[in-house]
Amino acid sequence: MDAPPRSDMLTRGDPLAGLLEGPRARGAFMIRACFDPPWSVRIEDRAPLTVMLMVRGDAWITPDTGEPLRLRAGDLAIARGPDPYTCADDPDTAPQALILPGERCAYPDGRPLNGSMDLGVRTWGDRPDGSTLLLIGTYLMQGEISGRLLDALPPLLSLTSDVWECPLTPLLMEEIVRDEPGQEVVLDRLLDLLVIAALRAWFSRPEAAAPAWYRAMADPVVGRVLRLLQDDPAHPWTVATLAAKAGVSRAALARRFTDLVGEPPMTYLTGWRLALAADRLRDSGDTLDAIARHVGYGSAFALSNAFKRVYGVSPQDHRTRAEAARVGVGADG
């Protein structure tokens, strides 16, 4: 028997890791930003997720809507795109540079920077040993499996050093400036680990508005059903079979699942299957028939109808757009 795909193994028993498997970093944009005040950078790259880890000094992150967020040494912030924001030593400092889609950098008037702020391997700013040091990691594309997670996040969140100490800072500091074969893959995996660790810490805080599915995993009945659905989406599940597995009646399961997750079991399963299909369309060359079988649809026709109803485009159009976006990112980078 063939071993299950890596993404299937990661989803088992850990919904957060499973949902983050969708946009797993691939050639992520990672830099050390080094500045002396005054400094300010306007971020308009429309990236789905950016992580900022303050190593030295402090900074302010100011979204176009919402309150500015201050980062001190040891703090971490996550910005959920595509809305723009400004990162600076002070909210009143005027931007000196723009970060645009495709990792393009420009002056505020639109002229390309042409490498004028490059300071070495993945190092950027005005002085390599500047008083401010910020590690930045950016996911360039959004995977569909992550949609439920990203939708549950605020536009900007932070973890301060007094509630969470980042265990990866020394390793990131060492690896981000290395220029060796395969280094991008190493940094991609470190970014994934950083995001998962940070979001686990954030969701565990009482004030965090964790998504319903995440909270429901702790329920002895609904959590078991969620794991069954996520671990084996291709199984011909019904409310009756799920209820039997969970040891409750169909009515009790339907009511409890809907109350905790916010949608009925079969609706959740449909969304999960289609999200898996969308991710496979983006990341693999599998035929539509093969993808349909993998996620629990009897035929490519059945999957195509369901996919278009939910996503508004055919599976082929979705794949074509994903390929075009990937080529565009590569060309711009």
Beta strands, then each sheet from edge to edge (+ up, - down):
strand 1: 29-35
strand 2: 40-43
strand 3: 49-56
strand 4: 58-63
strand 5: 69-72
strand 6: 76-80
strand 7: 85-88
strand 8: 97-100
strand 9: 104-106
strand 10: 118-120
strand 11: 123-125
strand 12: 132-139
strand 13: 156-159
sheet 1: 10+ 11- 1- 12+ 3- 6+ 13-
sheet 2: 5+ 4- 7+ 2- 8- 9+
end
